Amino acid sequence: MKINGYLGDKVNYERFRNWLLQNKEAFTLSRWLLSGGVCVTLTDDSDTPTFYQTLAGVTHLEESDIIDLEKRYWLLKAQSRTGRFDLETFVPLVSPPIHASLNEGLHK
């Protein structure tokens, strides 16, 4: 079936959005949302920060540092005997200089 130049049952988001913006009167809901007077948008076209950009803003680290830390975490986790970032994996990283008696409390 071909409707308005489109074949099949499905269209991607971009095609549907463009069609809907050209045919605001097609549905009651689209008429209400898209025909002036309503301050509602269907999508946010502004730039959304990436996960790493958000973390960089919160931690004040560079994105590259966060990515390097994540890579190091996954490497340590993979090298762990249990496959987890457990106490056995954690202790060699912090002791010494942190006294061994504090390791368990720091790991929690």
Backbone bond lengths (Angstrom), bond angles and torsions (degrees), N, CA, C in turn:
res aa  C-N    CA-C-N  psi(-1)  N-CA   C-N-CA  omega(-1)  CA-C   N-CA-C  phi
1 M - - - 1.445 - - 1.529 108.94 -
2 K 1.318 117.00 135.10 1.454 122.19 -179.44 1.522 109.45 -120.82
3 I 1.340 114.79 120.08 1.463 120.45 179.51 1.520 107.71 -125.77
4 N 1.316 116.07 124.92 1.469 121.68 178.13 1.531 112.69 50.07
5 G 1.307 117.02 38.92 1.457 120.67 176.52 1.515 114.97 84.48
6 Y 1.331 118.74 3.04 1.459 121.24 -178.97 1.519 109.46 -111.39
7 L 1.315 116.12 134.89 1.456 121.87 179.11 1.517 110.37 -99.41
8 G 1.324 116.77 148.84 1.454 120.92 172.73 1.514 114.04 86.75
9 D 1.339 113.93 -175.43 1.457 121.40 -176.52 1.520 113.26 -90.67
10 K 1.331 116.84 -18.48 1.460 119.38 -171.85 1.521 111.41 -121.81
11 V 1.323 115.00 147.34 1.462 122.16 171.49 1.520 106.80 -131.87
12 N 1.322 116.54 153.51 1.462 118.37 178.89 1.527 110.14 -77.45
13 Y 1.295 115.77 170.51 1.465 121.79 -176.35 1.518 111.62 -56.97
14 E 1.333 116.81 -47.37 1.456 120.68 -175.44 1.533 111.93 -61.10
15 R 1.328 116.91 -43.01 1.470 120.38 178.56 1.528 110.90 -64.89
16 F 1.337 115.93 -44.39 1.460 119.11 179.74 1.523 110.90 -63.30
17 R 1.315 117.07 -43.21 1.468 121.59 179.68 1.523 110.07 -59.84
18 N 1.330 116.54 -47.88 1.468 120.08 179.86 1.523 111.15 -61.99
19 W 1.331 116.25 -43.48 1.470 120.17 179.20 1.522 110.70 -62.69
20 L 1.335 116.30 -45.18 1.454 120.50 -177.91 1.520 111.79 -64.47
21 L 1.331 116.65 -38.33 1.461 119.72 178.12 1.534 111.75 -66.60
22 Q 1.324 116.74 -28.26 1.462 120.77 177.32 1.527 112.12 -84.55
23 N 1.336 117.05 -20.71 1.465 122.46 -176.82 1.528 110.65 -124.80
24 K 1.308 115.57 57.29 1.470 121.45 -175.64 1.520 112.86 -59.10
25 E 1.314 117.19 -25.63 1.465 121.30 -176.68 1.531 112.81 -88.44
26 A 1.319 118.53 3.95 1.463 121.69 -173.91 1.531 112.75 -64.76
27 F 1.296 118.21 -35.05 1.464 122.66 -177.19 1.522 109.20 -132.48
28 T 1.290 116.55 154.31 1.462 120.38 177.35 1.524 110.22 -59.76
29 L 1.321 116.24 -43.26 1.466 120.49 -178.79 1.528 110.89 -65.00
30 S 1.328 117.49 -45.31 1.469 119.44 179.22 1.524 110.79 -65.50
31 R 1.309 118.02 -36.15 1.459 121.86 177.40 1.527 109.52 -60.89
32 W 1.328 116.03 -45.29 1.462 121.01 -178.99 1.532 111.29 -67.15
33 L 1.356 117.17 -44.43 1.457 120.68 -175.89 1.524 113.65 -75.46
34 L 1.321 116.70 -36.23 1.460 119.89 -169.33 1.518 115.26 -104.70
35 S 1.296 118.23 -10.18 1.462 120.02 -176.84 1.515 111.70 -99.98
36 G 1.304 116.53 77.66 1.458 124.19 173.48 1.516 117.05 42.80
37 G 1.307 116.33 156.36 1.449 122.52 175.38 1.514 114.91 85.17
38 V 1.311 118.20 -15.98 1.462 121.15 179.57 1.519 108.05 -109.68
39 C 1.296 116.07 129.53 1.462 120.79 -178.61 1.525 111.20 -97.34
40 V 1.311 116.53 49.51 1.456 122.59 179.73 1.520 107.75 -119.11
41 T 1.334 117.13 138.05 1.457 120.04 175.75 1.519 108.96 -116.40
42 L 1.325 115.70 150.10 1.457 120.30 179.78 1.515 111.92 -79.38
43 T 1.315 116.72 -30.28 1.464 120.78 179.95 1.509 109.29 -141.94
44 D 1.299 114.46 164.93 1.453 121.50 175.37 1.518 107.30 -106.52
45 D 1.316 117.15 107.83 1.453 121.28 -177.21 1.527 112.71 -86.06
46 S 1.314 117.79 2.23 1.461 119.76 179.49 1.531 109.54 -75.20
47 D 1.304 115.34 164.52 1.459 120.23 -179.98 1.523 110.10 -74.01
48 T 1.304 115.92 124.40 1.452 121.90 177.45 1.520 107.58 -96.78
49 P 1.330 117.97 129.57 1.465 118.63 -179.30 1.524 111.16 -66.08
50 T 1.321 115.31 149.57 1.455 120.37 177.17 1.523 109.26 -74.07
51 F 1.309 115.69 168.76 1.461 121.66 176.84 1.532 110.38 -55.52
52 Y 1.335 116.43 -44.62 1.465 120.83 -177.80 1.532 111.26 -69.29
53 Q 1.324 117.98 -36.03 1.465 120.56 176.82 1.519 110.44 -65.31
54 T 1.321 116.92 -39.66 1.462 121.05 178.34 1.522 110.23 -63.87
55 L 1.339 116.74 -47.41 1.469 119.83 178.20 1.522 111.38 -61.77
56 A 1.314 117.25 -39.57 1.466 120.71 179.42 1.527 110.21 -61.82
57 G 1.313 117.08 -39.44 1.458 120.63 179.26 1.518 112.83 -67.07
58 V 1.317 116.43 -35.14 1.465 121.09 -177.83 1.525 111.46 -80.47
59 T 1.330 116.74 -40.06 1.471 120.52 -174.15 1.518 113.69 -93.77
60 H 1.332 117.06 -14.00 1.467 123.28 -176.70 1.530 111.97 65.78
61 L 1.334 116.44 22.32 1.459 121.92 172.01 1.519 107.83 -95.16
62 E 1.307 116.25 163.54 1.463 120.93 174.22 1.524 108.78 -78.07
63 E 1.336 116.18 151.11 1.468 120.05 177.59 1.520 110.95 -55.72
64 S 1.317 117.26 -41.39 1.466 121.05 -178.93 1.525 111.18 -62.91
65 D 1.350 117.36 -36.10 1.463 120.89 177.36 1.526 111.06 -65.83
66 I 1.322 116.30 -40.13 1.465 120.79 179.41 1.524 110.10 -65.60
67 I 1.308 116.44 -42.07 1.467 120.63 178.41 1.526 110.17 -63.87
68 D 1.336 117.27 -42.20 1.470 120.77 177.78 1.523 111.41 -63.58
69 L 1.331 117.07 -41.04 1.466 120.56 177.77 1.527 111.56 -63.33
70 E 1.320 116.07 -40.48 1.455 119.31 178.80 1.531 110.98 -64.68
71 K 1.318 116.66 -42.27 1.476 120.48 177.71 1.522 110.71 -60.78
72 R 1.330 115.64 -43.17 1.480 120.89 179.53 1.531 110.40 -63.71
73 Y 1.326 116.98 -42.21 1.464 120.99 178.05 1.528 110.80 -58.15
74 W 1.347 116.46 -50.20 1.466 119.72 -178.01 1.520 111.15 -64.53
75 L 1.341 117.93 -34.37 1.464 121.57 177.34 1.528 110.13 -65.49
76 L 1.327 116.65 -47.10 1.472 120.27 179.07 1.525 110.93 -62.56
77 K 1.295 116.67 -42.76 1.453 121.05 179.73 1.527 110.96 -62.17
78 A 1.325 116.34 -41.43 1.465 120.74 -179.96 1.525 111.72 -67.77
79 Q 1.320 117.32 -31.14 1.466 121.50 -179.59 1.526 112.64 -81.29
80 S 1.308 116.54 -13.26 1.461 120.90 -179.17 1.527 110.43 -67.03
81 R 1.301 115.48 144.76 1.463 120.99 179.46 1.527 111.57 -63.18
82 T 1.339 116.41 -32.11 1.464 121.15 -177.82 1.536 112.71 -94.03
83 G 1.333 116.28 -9.03 1.458 119.27 -176.27 1.513 112.58 79.60
84 R 1.318 116.26 12.57 1.467 121.73 179.76 1.518 108.84 -127.35
85 F 1.328 116.61 159.94 1.457 120.49 174.51 1.528 106.61 -84.15
86 D 1.320 114.93 78.45 1.466 121.76 -173.46 1.527 111.47 -95.39
87 L 1.325 115.43 -178.24 1.464 121.51 -178.63 1.522 111.00 -60.11
88 E 1.305 116.94 -38.45 1.475 121.48 179.97 1.538 111.09 -62.32
89 T 1.307 116.88 -33.47 1.468 122.31 177.55 1.526 110.61 -78.83
90 F 1.326 117.02 -35.25 1.456 123.61 -174.89 1.530 113.22 -73.77
91 V 1.334 117.31 -42.65 1.470 122.14 -172.38 1.529 113.21 -56.33
92 P 1.324 120.84 -48.00 1.473 118.83 -179.07 1.534 114.03 -62.02
93 L 1.304 117.57 -20.26 1.456 120.91 -179.98 1.522 112.77 -79.37
94 V 1.331 117.64 -27.93 1.466 120.55 -173.13 1.523 114.76 -117.83
95 S 1.308 117.68 -14.26 1.466 119.64 -175.58 1.523 110.41 -123.21
96 P 1.329 119.40 123.06 1.445 126.35 -16.19 1.520 110.90 -68.24
97 P 1.263 121.12 165.71 1.454 133.03 18.08 1.530 115.11 -88.08
98 I 1.326 119.47 -17.27 1.461 119.86 178.72 1.525 108.67 -78.05
99 H 1.313 115.75 134.07 1.463 120.96 -178.36 1.522 110.54 -61.05
100 A 1.319 116.07 140.95 1.472 122.87 -176.40 1.521 112.57 -56.28
101 S 1.316 118.67 -30.93 1.468 120.70 -177.87 1.542 112.00 -68.49
102 L 1.312 118.78 -16.55 1.469 122.71 -179.13 1.530 112.99 -95.09
103 N 1.316 117.21 -11.40 1.473 120.81 -173.02 1.521 113.78 -58.13
104 E 1.316 117.34 -46.54 1.464 120.26 -176.55 1.533 110.98 -62.10
105 G 1.329 116.14 -42.74 1.460 119.60 179.61 1.516 112.49 -66.38
106 L 1.317 118.42 -33.75 1.453 121.31 177.97 1.516 112.73 -72.59
107 H 1.315 116.43 -30.88 1.462 121.27 -175.59 1.527 112.06 -74.48
108 K 1.319 117.75 -27.00 1.479 120.86 -175.88 1.485 112.79 -63.87
